[in-house]
Amino acid sequence: MNLKKSLFASAAIAVLALTSLHASAQMDPKVGGADMYPTKTIVENAVNSPINKTLVAAVKAAGLVDTLNSAGPFTVFAPTDTAFGKLPAGTVDTLVKPESHDTLVKILTYHVVPGKISTKDLDTMIKAGGGKATLKTVQGEDLTFSGMGKKIMITDSKGGMATITIANVFQSNGVIQVIDSVLMP
């Protein structure tokens, strides 16, 4: 009987350890294999992500580093390098040129919403809105959110769509929701 109790206790400890490990992984998610720390700012974490190099370069070119390092809070819908790769050839090179500064700022701030909005918050808003939710971006135009199965879809003002692929990467000054397409105002 003591052996059974001992085995049961060992199994219970193993389950608790796995549950704790799973919860820890959910609290400190990885983006592109890089650790994201909730004590760092959006920019401090993004520079370490190997799948968001184009976004980081664009944020620097637009002069938005100080803004995204500020207290916020912000929700950033962060396109991956692959998402930027879907744009027509030469688009990114053109956008980071000084003469395209205003257009670049407009596009990047269209990916930012004031507040710290989790996918749970978005899901609640979508349900309350009868299947859709609309949020105003820092740029000033709206993004429309809808559910597709367990995924959250974002529709931009031109009808383009993106999916949140890595959710709820919490930062000291907001949250990053990684997306698979660039949104266009």
LINCORRA-V815797 format. One record per run of one state. SS is the DSSP state (H for helix, E for strand, - for the rest). FROM is the first residue (numbers start at 1). TO is the last residue. If there is no record, write none. Layout:
BEGIN
((SS FROM TO) (SS FROM TO))
END
This chain:
BEGIN
((- 1 1) (H 2 27) (- 28 29) (E 30 31) (- 32 33) (E 34 35) (- 36 41) (H 42 46) (- 47 52) (H 53 62) (- 63 64) (H 65 69) (- 70 73) (E 74 79) (- 80 80) (H 81 85) (- 86 90) (H 91 95) (- 96 97) (H 98 109) (- 110 111) (E 112 114) (- 115 118) (H 119 128) (- 129 131) (E 132 136) (- 137 141) (E 142 148) (- 149 150) (E 151 155) (- 156 160) (E 161 171) (- 172 173) (E 174 179) (- 180 185))
END
